[in-house]
């Protein structure tokens, strides 16, 4: 019998380190805080946790601006704390995935500081992408080297004192590496080995398609502004990097893995990253982006399965993350009944967990946490808010710290009396882990039950699914002995044949209410 790698069907829990649990009272989550709460993840029933960056960083972009890839930021702990966390994660029967950020560093990274101190054309500058500007419209005026935009607003270029410009696809504090320099390749291969030697089970690769840029740095022009391939992303040279990384991962025991954050223009491009000698998985984001619609969900699932089918890889599914509005809030509907977002989130979980492949949960969704929309401007820290002059709120609303216990801020996230790095809502007392743990009707109890049942069923579920006839507002499919039914409409629909195992809301006899899902066993 073929052994199935652990990651292929795993449920992975994303830990936003800064917002998970604060052990030392500085208002920010840390590695010791994660260690203290591993029992929560074990009891929840996940298979692995993925940590967002904890490396030395000025946190201009929440840690995705790395100043030292081989150390822990003092706000989050030490390397000894990390080693203790790895040991505890494995002792709890879990796996550990960590973020790696190869597209760009922090502007505080030693190499970039050396580049700023060195002259144009120097080896120090060749580690990044420096270029002269273009003549502007007025005498003596210069424009950036090309028209590329930053994902956080404004141009993707910043000029330094000697007149050259450097590329940053994100914040100005995140200069892009020049991956055509062999020194960069060697550095990141060494970084991978550094953390693999410390026992990590895998890597989530940030901006995985963005490492190489078109050598000519040609303008996008009006037609390519929204293209995910072209001169900026998915250059063919990137695949050799991941082939080399795959050989490194395969050289370690324990099914070490890598999953890429990859956005492409189509399934053919996505499949290139999943060839047998490249990445194990890529994130497929379309379910997270889909509206509350049976047809939309159906189309996303069909497309996602089709995209990975030629590669033999397993699909991935996600509803929320540290970069998106929480799906409880996304599913809200103006003018509908209060709590419809929570009802739909409960229903969506059964859809997510019934699909073949692996599911990625975002911290707090097991508590039903909504997006925090009313953060004061002075509290916001996402560079998107600053770069757009407040026109875009940014991602802070999904990064508010977790409530663990108590009746008021900081809800057990930090020691009493400590103000968290982002303010927490006054009405979260009923949403703490403590409040929900003893309530059988809570979102937490529901997540625990659904994850436990998925684990019991997993060994009997084939990787293929069969679509069943369903009303227009619903989708029904079968995976071996499990049938999943989701009703996205407002009116009840008749369930397909089967014996109910788990439902997101009470049934009406053999009718599935609106905004409800159910798992069914074969008819008796």
Secondary structure, DSSP 8 states (H G I E B T S, - for coil): -----GGGG-EEEEE-GGGT--SSSSSS--HHHHHHTHHHHHHHT-SEEEE---EE---TTTT-S-SEEEEE-TTT--HHHHHHHHHHHHHTT-EEEEEE--SB--TTSHHHHHHHHS-TT-TTGGGB-EE--EE-SSTT-EE-SS--B-TTSSBSEEE-TTS-EEE-SS-TTS-BB-TTSHHHHHHHHHHHHHHHHTT--EEEETTTT-S---TT----TTTSTT-SSTTTS--TTHHHHHHHHHHHHHTSSS--EEEE----SSHHHHHHTTSTTS-SEE---HHHH--S-HHHHHHHHHHHHHHHHTTT---EEES--TTS--HHHHT--TTS-TTHHHHHHHHHHHHHHHSSSEEEEETTGGGT--------GGG---HHHHHTTTSS--SGGG-S----SSSSTTTTSSSTT---SS---TT-GGGSHHHHHT-TTSHHHHHHHHHHHHHHHGGG--S--EEE---TTEEEEEETTEEEEEE-SSS-EE--SSEEEEESS--BTTEE-TTEEEEEE---
